[in-house]
Amino acid sequence: MNLEAFKGAISAQLGSSPVLEGINSWEAVLYYLASFKDTNPKLVVIIDEFPYLVDQAPALPSTLRANEDETMRSR
């Protein structure tokens, strides 16, 4: 899965958004998802075949960790 496919899956589940359409990085899309934590606290994101995704985006594990750390601090 690439970033555009991931954004498409998000749009299919949460609705389309001009903000989402304008996102062009994994970091930004993760922050976009985190913005739903208050309005949709039971939102779960499952990324199947994560190792293949990391092959395409090697920085993704670090990006996920940084996003999680920031999201947890803001609670």
KEPADO-620910 format. One record per residue (C-alpha): residue in three letters; chain; z, y, x. Coordinates in Angstrom, 3 decimals, padded with zeros to 6 digits. Each point is the difference from the previous one (the first is absolute). Last residue first. Layout:
BEGIN
R residu chaine        Z        Y        X
R    Ala      A        Z        Y        X
...
//
This chain:
BEGIN
R residu chaine        Z        Y        X
R    Arg      A  026.469  013.398 -003.904
R    Ser      A -001.960  002.212  002.392
R    Arg      A  001.076 -001.957  003.062
R    Met      A -001.362 -003.246 -001.505
R    Thr      A -003.428  001.564 -000.565
R    Glu      A -000.085  001.327  003.561
R    Asp      A  000.841 -003.382  001.515
R    Glu      A -002.459 -001.786 -002.277
R    Asn      A -002.807  002.384  000.935
R    Ala      A  000.758 -000.377  003.702
R    Arg      A  000.008 -003.794 -000.327
R    Leu      A -003.267 -000.062 -001.942
R    Thr      A -001.686  002.246  002.570
R    Ser      A  001.251 -002.155  002.847
R    Pro      A -001.385 -003.126 -001.689
R    Leu      A -003.291  001.826 -000.791
R    Ala      A -000.805  001.131  003.542
R    Pro      A -002.426 -002.894  000.550
R    Ala      A -002.169  000.900 -003.028
R    Gln      A -002.890 -002.479 -000.297
R    Asp      A  001.790 -002.911  001.696
R    Val      A  003.151  001.158 -001.804
R    Leu      A -001.758 -000.691 -003.307
R    Tyr      A -000.805 -003.520  001.130
R    Pro      A  003.660 -000.559  000.907
R    Phe      A  001.082  001.291 -003.442
R    Glu      A -001.872 -002.690 -001.947
R    Asp      A  001.554  001.094 -003.288
R    Ile      A  001.578  003.425 -000.294
R    Ile      A  002.423  000.091 -002.884
R    Val      A  001.173  003.365 -001.305
R    Val      A  002.907 -000.054 -002.420
R    Leu      A  000.714  002.831 -002.416
R    Lys      A  003.401 -000.446 -001.644
R    Pro      A  001.042  003.615  000.624
R    Asn      A -003.027  001.398 -001.873
R    Thr      A  000.659  003.692 -000.591
R    Asp      A  002.381  000.427  002.922
R    Lys      A -001.756 -002.297  002.485
R    Phe      A -003.478  001.255 -000.934
R    Ser      A -000.240  002.408  002.955
R    Ala      A  000.376 -003.007  002.282
R    Leu      A -003.499 -001.115 -001.003
R    Tyr      A -001.452  003.337  001.125
R    Tyr      A  001.999 -000.227  003.214
R    Leu      A -001.595 -003.392  000.616
R    Val      A -003.457  001.424 -000.746
R    Ala      A  000.605  002.828  002.466
R    Glu      A  001.037 -002.321  002.817
R    Trp      A -002.929 -002.318 -000.636
R    Ser      A -002.392  002.903  000.423
R    Asn      A -002.815  001.695 -001.927
R    Ile      A  001.602  001.230 -003.208
R    Gly      A -002.251  002.184 -002.142
R    Glu      A -000.470 -002.582 -002.753
R    Leu      A  003.760 -000.469 -000.221
R    Val      A  000.536  003.711 -000.588
R    Pro      A -002.835  000.126 -002.533
R    Ser      A  001.871 -002.702 -001.906
R    Ser      A -001.042 -003.180 -001.737
R    Gly      A  002.558 -002.086 -001.800
R    Leu      A  002.980 -001.962  001.260
R    Gln      A -001.337 -003.564  000.004
R    Ala      A -003.759  000.468  000.371
R    Ser      A  000.526  003.056  002.215
R    Ile      A  002.235 -001.967  002.330
R    Ala      A -002.582 -002.791  000.236
R    Gly      A -002.730  002.553  000.733
R    Lys      A  002.159  001.623  002.675
R    Phe      A  000.393 -003.416  001.633
R    Ala      A -003.768 -000.547 -000.146
R    Glu      A -000.560  003.399  001.637
R    Leu      A  002.571 -000.712  002.711
R    Asn      A -001.503 -003.343  000.946
R    Met      A  000.806 -003.448 -001.269
//
